[in-house]
Amino acid sequence: MLKNIIDQFCILEIYEKRSIGDKYCELVFYNKDIEQWSKLCVDIFGQAVKPSGVKPAKDDLRLTEEYGGIFPNQILFKKDFGNSIVIVMLWPWQDAVHTTLKMAAL
């Protein structure tokens, strides 16, 4: 399932493909493209359940704990696809040049 979603992201520039599997994917992209990545996430998953600048709810923390958690400066998307819930986290780097995208099927 995740590979089908990742295929949709491949229209955008990817800096690094760290991991692409059936249950977990991790990519790195350039911040210059954050608007395109965010729009594609919204198109696939709907509005972010935890936007950047918002303190994460306890449920969001539990949901993301296994994958490093979610912090106020990060974005969390979540969608129920029937047979599994998929989460996407956007983690901006401190270098202000890159962002890590983490996606997991729960």
N, CA and C atoms as an extended XYZ file, in Angstrom:
318
Properties=species:S:1:pos:R:3:atomname:S:1:resname:S:1:resid:I:1 pbc="F F F"
N         0.812       -1.197        0.000 N   MET     1
C         0.000        0.000        0.000 CA  MET     1
C         0.858        1.265        0.000 C   MET     1
N         1.878        1.311        0.857 N   LEU     2
C         2.697        2.521        0.936 CA  LEU     2
C         3.436        2.788       -0.366 C   LEU     2
N         3.835        1.728       -1.056 N   LYS     3
C         4.557        1.917       -2.314 CA  LYS     3
C         3.694        2.639       -3.339 C   LYS     3
N         2.386        2.385       -3.324 N   ASN     4
C         1.482        3.099       -4.237 CA  ASN     4
C         1.441        4.583       -3.911 C   ASN     4
N         1.445        4.909       -2.623 N   ILE     5
C         1.447        6.323       -2.215 CA  ILE     5
C         2.786        6.963       -2.568 C   ILE     5
N         3.870        6.263       -2.304 N   ILE     6
C         5.206        6.785       -2.625 CA  ILE     6
C         5.324        7.057       -4.117 C   ILE     6
N         4.729        6.213       -4.955 N   ASP     7
C         4.759        6.448       -6.403 CA  ASP     7
C         4.188        7.819       -6.744 C   ASP     7
N         3.184        8.273       -6.001 N   GLN     8
C         2.602        9.596       -6.236 CA  GLN     8
C         3.577       10.706       -5.843 C   GLN     8
N         4.414       10.442       -4.824 N   PHE     9
C         5.405       11.420       -4.394 CA  PHE     9
C         6.582       11.507       -5.361 C   PHE     9
N         6.797       10.466       -6.149 N   CYS    10
C         7.967       10.423       -7.034 CA  CYS    10
C         7.905       11.434       -8.171 C   CYS    10
N         6.775       12.121       -8.325 N   ILE    11
C         6.724       13.201       -9.316 CA  ILE    11
C         7.506       14.410       -8.817 C   ILE    11
N         7.803       14.433       -7.513 N   LEU    12
C         8.552       15.528       -6.906 CA  LEU    12
C        10.012       15.118       -6.718 C   LEU    12
N        10.884       16.102       -6.556 N   GLU    13
C        12.306       15.825       -6.369 CA  GLU    13
C        12.556       15.237       -4.982 C   GLU    13
N        13.260       14.120       -4.954 N   ILE    14
C        13.617       13.452       -3.700 CA  ILE    14
C        15.130       13.525       -3.537 C   ILE    14
N        15.564       14.006       -2.391 N   TYR    15
C        16.988       14.105       -2.089 CA  TYR    15
C        17.558       12.733       -1.748 C   TYR    15
N        16.824       11.963       -0.930 N   GLU    16
C        17.317       10.652       -0.486 CA  GLU    16
C        16.138        9.725       -0.190 C   GLU    16
N        16.228        8.499       -0.681 N   LYS    17
C        15.267        7.453       -0.329 CA  LYS    17
C        15.942        6.591        0.733 C   LYS    17
N        15.520        6.756        1.981 N   ARG    18
C        16.152        6.035        3.081 CA  ARG    18
C        15.592        4.632        3.248 C   ARG    18
N        14.280        4.506        3.116 N   SER    19
C        13.628        3.217        3.350 CA  SER    19
C        12.281        3.223        2.641 C   SER    19
N        12.019        2.176        1.863 N   ILE    20
C        10.714        2.040        1.232 CA  ILE    20
C        10.282        0.588        1.391 C   ILE    20
N         9.289        0.377        2.249 N   GLY    21
C         8.790       -0.964        2.511 CA  GLY    21
C         7.279       -0.991        2.520 C   GLY    21
N         6.725       -2.126        2.847 N   ASP    22
C         5.272       -2.282        2.866 CA  ASP    22
C         4.617       -1.564        4.042 C   ASP    22
N         5.335       -1.435        5.162 N   LYS    23
C         4.759       -0.842        6.375 CA  LYS    23
C         5.399        0.486        6.776 C   LYS    23
N         6.576        0.814        6.213 N   TYR    24
C         7.268        2.040        6.610 CA  TYR    24
C         8.094        2.576        5.439 C   TYR    24
N         8.031        3.879        5.248 N   CYS    25
C         8.827        4.554        4.220 CA  CYS    25
C         9.427        5.825        4.805 C   CYS    25
N        10.621        6.128        4.357 N   GLU    26
C        11.278        7.353        4.807 CA  GLU    26
C        12.031        7.970        3.638 C   GLU    26
N        11.707        9.233        3.347 N   LEU    27
C        12.334        9.991        2.279 CA  LEU    27
C        12.835       11.316        2.829 C   LEU    27
N        13.767       11.929        2.114 N   VAL    28
C        14.219       13.283        2.447 CA  VAL    28
C        14.039       14.132        1.191 C   VAL    28
N        13.474       15.323        1.368 N   PHE    29
C        13.316       16.232        0.244 CA  PHE    29
C        13.812       17.621        0.632 C   PHE    29
N        13.863       18.509       -0.365 N   TYR    30
C        14.353       19.865       -0.144 CA  TYR    30
C        13.222       20.779        0.325 C   TYR    30
N        13.527       21.628        1.291 N   ASN    31
C        12.532       22.571        1.814 CA  ASN    31
C        12.008       23.532        0.747 C   ASN    31
N        12.803       23.773       -0.276 N   LYS    32
C        12.344       24.672       -1.339 CA  LYS    32
C        11.072       24.135       -1.998 C   LYS    32
N        10.825       22.838       -1.862 N   ASP    33
C         9.660       22.195       -2.463 CA  ASP    33
C         8.555       21.882       -1.444 C   ASP    33
N         8.651       22.445       -0.231 N   ILE    34
C         7.722       22.087        0.849 CA  ILE    34
C         6.266       22.349        0.475 C   ILE    34
N         5.997       23.407       -0.270 N   GLU    35
C         4.602       23.685       -0.650 CA  GLU    35
C         4.040       22.582       -1.541 C   GLU    35
N         4.838       22.088       -2.477 N   GLN    36
C         4.390       21.006       -3.360 CA  GLN    36
C         4.172       19.715       -2.571 C   GLN    36
N         5.089       19.405       -1.662 N   TRP    37
C         4.966       18.203       -0.845 CA  TRP    37
C         3.739       18.301        0.057 C   TRP    37
N         3.548       19.461        0.662 N   SER    38
C         2.396       19.658        1.550 CA  SER    38
C         1.086       19.539        0.777 C   SER    38
N         1.027       20.121       -0.423 N   LYS    39
C        -0.184       20.042       -1.232 CA  LYS    39
C        -0.496       18.591       -1.600 C   LYS    39
N         0.525       17.847       -1.970 N   LEU    40
C         0.315       16.437       -2.318 CA  LEU    40
C        -0.158       15.648       -1.101 C   LEU    40
N         0.407       15.935        0.072 N   CYS    41
C        -0.052       15.270        1.304 CA  CYS    41
C        -1.521       15.589        1.571 C   CYS    41
N        -1.902       16.845        1.403 N   VAL    42
C        -3.300       17.232        1.620 CA  VAL    42
C        -4.199       16.549        0.587 C   VAL    42
N        -3.754       16.476       -0.657 N   ASP    43
C        -4.541       15.811       -1.702 CA  ASP    43
C        -4.789       14.339       -1.376 C   ASP    43
N        -3.804       13.672       -0.795 N   ILE    44
C        -3.909       12.241       -0.499 CA  ILE    44
C        -4.559       11.987        0.856 C   ILE    44
N        -4.170       12.763        1.879 N   PHE    45
C        -4.564       12.471        3.265 CA  PHE    45
C        -5.580       13.447        3.859 C   PHE    45
N        -5.859       14.549        3.185 N   GLY    46
C        -6.699       15.581        3.775 CA  GLY    46
C        -5.846       16.522        4.616 C   GLY    46
N        -6.483       17.463        5.279 N   GLN    47
C        -5.759       18.447        6.091 CA  GLN    47
C        -4.959       17.765        7.204 C   GLN    47
N        -3.855       18.377        7.573 N   ALA    48
C        -3.006       17.847        8.644 CA  ALA    48
C        -3.798       17.747        9.940 C   ALA    48
N        -3.622       16.638       10.663 N   VAL    49
C        -4.261       16.503       11.974 CA  VAL    49
C        -3.466       17.261       13.031 C   VAL    49
N        -2.176       17.521       12.748 N   LYS    50
C        -1.340       18.329       13.625 CA  LYS    50
C        -0.454       19.202       12.741 C   LYS    50
N        -0.875       20.451       12.531 N   PRO    51
C        -0.059       21.358       11.708 CA  PRO    51
C         1.210       21.805       12.443 C   PRO    51
N         2.124       22.366       11.711 N   SER    52
C         3.333       22.940       12.295 CA  SER    52
C         2.948       24.088       13.218 C   SER    52
N         3.649       24.187       14.341 N   GLY    53
C         3.405       25.260       15.290 CA  GLY    53
C         2.354       24.945       16.332 C   GLY    53
N         1.761       23.750       16.246 N   VAL    54
C         0.718       23.335       17.190 CA  VAL    54
C         1.280       22.231       18.078 C   VAL    54
N         1.039       22.355       19.374 N   LYS    55
C         1.482       21.319       20.310 CA  LYS    55
C         0.733       20.020       20.008 C   LYS    55
N         1.455       18.881       19.923 N   PRO    56
C         0.780       17.617       19.615 CA  PRO    56
C        -0.120       17.139       20.757 C   PRO    56
N        -1.252       16.554       20.396 N   ALA    57
C        -2.156       15.960       21.378 CA  ALA    57
C        -1.566       14.632       21.855 C   ALA    57
N        -2.019       14.158       22.996 N   LYS    58
C        -1.513       12.885       23.535 CA  LYS    58
C        -1.733       11.742       22.556 C   LYS    58
N        -2.872       11.720       21.865 N   ASP    59
C        -3.140       10.671       20.874 CA  ASP    59
C        -2.124       10.717       19.737 C   ASP    59
N        -1.756       11.922       19.296 N   ASP    60
C        -0.754       12.069       18.239 CA  ASP    60
C         0.606       11.556       18.706 C   ASP    60
N         0.943       11.835       19.960 N   LEU    61
C         2.216       11.363       20.513 CA  LEU    61
C         2.257        9.839       20.577 C   LEU    61
N         1.160        9.222       21.018 N   ARG    62
C         1.098        7.763       21.082 CA  ARG    62
C         1.181        7.144       19.687 C   ARG    62
N         0.470        7.736       18.741 N   LEU    63
C         0.416        7.242       17.382 CA  LEU    63
C         1.793        7.259       16.711 C   LEU    63
N         2.601        8.244       17.032 N   THR    64
C         3.893        8.441       16.359 CA  THR    64
C         5.098        7.984       17.173 C   THR    64
N         4.874        7.563       18.395 N   GLU    65
C         5.974        7.231       19.318 CA  GLU    65
C         6.980        6.252       18.716 C   GLU    65
N         6.498        5.211       18.082 N   GLU    66
C         7.373        4.176       17.514 CA  GLU    66
C         8.285        4.724       16.412 C   GLU    66
N         7.895        5.860       15.828 N   TYR    67
C         8.635        6.421       14.693 CA  TYR    67
C         9.368        7.709       15.048 C   TYR    67
N         9.551        7.962       16.330 N   GLY    68
C        10.300        9.127       16.779 CA  GLY    68
C         9.459       10.240       17.360 C   GLY    68
N         8.150       10.060       17.385 N   GLY    69
C         7.268       11.066       17.965 CA  GLY    69
C         6.973       12.199       17.006 C   GLY    69
N         6.241       13.163       17.508 N   ILE    70
C         5.901       14.349       16.716 CA  ILE    70
C         6.065       15.571       17.614 C   ILE    70
N         6.699       16.607       17.098 N   PHE    71
C         7.013       17.801       17.859 CA  PHE    71
C         6.268       19.004       17.290 C   PHE    71
N         6.192       20.099       18.035 N   PRO    72
C         5.414       21.257       17.587 CA  PRO    72
C         5.790       21.779       16.195 C   PRO    72
N         7.065       21.724       15.812 N   ASN    73
C         7.474       22.251       14.506 CA  ASN    73
C         7.269       21.255       13.362 C   ASN    73
N         6.705       20.085       13.656 N   GLN    74
C         6.504       19.052       12.651 CA  GLN    74
C         5.022       18.948       12.283 C   GLN    74
N         4.760       18.278       11.160 N   ILE    75
C         3.398       18.141       10.640 CA  ILE    75
C         3.018       16.666       10.626 C   ILE    75
N         1.764       16.383       10.991 N   LEU    76
C         1.258       15.010       10.999 CA  LEU    76
C        -0.029       14.933       10.183 C   LEU    76
N        -0.043       13.991        9.241 N   PHE    77
C        -1.233       13.655        8.474 CA  PHE    77
C        -1.649       12.242        8.862 C   PHE    77
N        -2.942       11.956        8.769 N   LYS    78
C        -3.439       10.618        9.102 CA  LYS    78
C        -4.684       10.351        8.273 C   LYS    78
N        -4.765        9.111        7.747 N   LYS    79
C        -5.952        8.738        6.976 CA  LYS    79
C        -6.226        7.254        7.146 C   LYS    79
N        -7.497        6.929        7.292 N   ASP    80
C        -7.948        5.539        7.381 CA  ASP    80
C        -8.240        5.062        5.965 C   ASP    80
N        -7.510        4.037        5.531 N   PHE    81
C        -7.693        3.472        4.201 CA  PHE    81
C        -8.508        2.185        4.246 C   PHE    81
N        -9.234        1.971        5.338 N   GLY    82
C       -10.073        0.775        5.470 CA  GLY    82
C        -9.341       -0.370        6.126 C   GLY    82
N        -8.334       -0.904        5.448 N   ASN    83
C        -7.585       -2.027        6.016 CA  ASN    83
C        -6.415       -1.587        6.888 C   ASN    83
N        -6.065       -0.303        6.849 N   SER    84
C        -5.022        0.225        7.734 CA  SER    84
C        -5.103        1.743        7.786 C   SER    84
N        -4.550        2.280        8.854 N   ILE    85
C        -4.420        3.731        8.996 CA  ILE    85
C        -2.995        4.077        8.581 C   ILE    85
N        -2.857        5.109        7.772 N   VAL    86
C        -1.539        5.544        7.332 CA  VAL    86
C        -1.277        6.930        7.922 C   VAL    86
N        -0.095        7.073        8.507 N   ILE    87
C         0.330        8.375        9.015 CA  ILE    87
C         1.518        8.868        8.197 C   ILE    87
N         1.611       10.169        8.065 N   VAL    88
C         2.751       10.814        7.418 CA  VAL    88
C         3.206       11.938        8.326 C   VAL    88
N         4.500       11.957        8.591 N   MET    89
C         5.103       13.012        9.404 CA  MET    89
C         6.111       13.763        8.550 C   MET    89
N         6.073       15.076        8.610 N   LEU    90
C         7.069       15.911        7.947 CA  LEU    90
C         7.939       16.544        9.023 C   LEU    90
N         9.208       16.189        9.005 N   TRP    91
C        10.180       16.648       10.005 CA  TRP    91
C        11.201       17.585        9.366 C   TRP    91
N        11.066       18.899        9.529 N   PRO    92
C        12.075       19.809        8.986 CA  PRO    92
C        13.398       19.672        9.745 C   PRO    92
N        14.490       19.737        9.004 N   TRP    93
C        15.819       19.664        9.611 CA  TRP    93
C        16.222       21.027       10.154 C   TRP    93
N        17.182       21.020       11.061 N   GLN    94
C        17.712       22.275       11.601 CA  GLN    94
C        18.530       23.042       10.567 C   GLN    94
N        18.972       22.364        9.488 N   ASP    95
C        19.749       23.061        8.459 CA  ASP    95
C        18.886       23.960        7.574 C   ASP    95
N        17.560       23.871        7.737 N   ALA    96
C        16.595       24.676        6.969 CA  ALA    96
C        16.657       24.398        5.472 C   ALA    96
N        17.277       23.299        5.077 N   VAL    97
C        17.407       22.938        3.669 CA  VAL    97
C        16.624       21.664        3.348 C   VAL    97
N        16.509       20.762        4.319 N   HIS    98
C        15.902       19.458        4.088 CA  HIS    98
C        14.733       19.195        5.043 C   HIS    98
N        13.873       18.264        4.633 N   THR    99
C        12.787       17.754        5.478 CA  THR    99
C        12.706       16.256        5.276 C   THR    99
N        12.527       15.524        6.369 N   THR   100
C        12.307       14.076        6.303 CA  THR   100
C        10.816       13.810        6.285 C   THR   100
N        10.390       12.941        5.383 N   LEU   101
C         9.019       12.456        5.338 CA  LEU   101
C         9.038       11.031        5.858 C   LEU   101
N         8.284       10.769        6.917 N   LYS   102
C         8.142        9.419        7.457 CA  LYS   102
C         6.688        9.000        7.271 C   LYS   102
N         6.499        7.812        6.674 N   MET   103
C         5.153        7.302        6.447 CA  MET   103
C         5.072        5.881        6.967 C   MET   103
N         3.995        5.592        7.704 N   ALA   104
C         3.825        4.255        8.285 CA  ALA   104
C         2.379        3.804        8.155 C   ALA   104
N         2.221        2.513        7.867 N   ALA   105
C         0.908        1.884        7.847 CA  ALA   105
C         0.728        1.197        9.191 C   ALA   105
N        -0.327        1.552        9.908 N   LEU   106
C        -0.558        1.021       11.252 CA  LEU   106
C        -1.637       -0.045       11.212 C   LEU   106
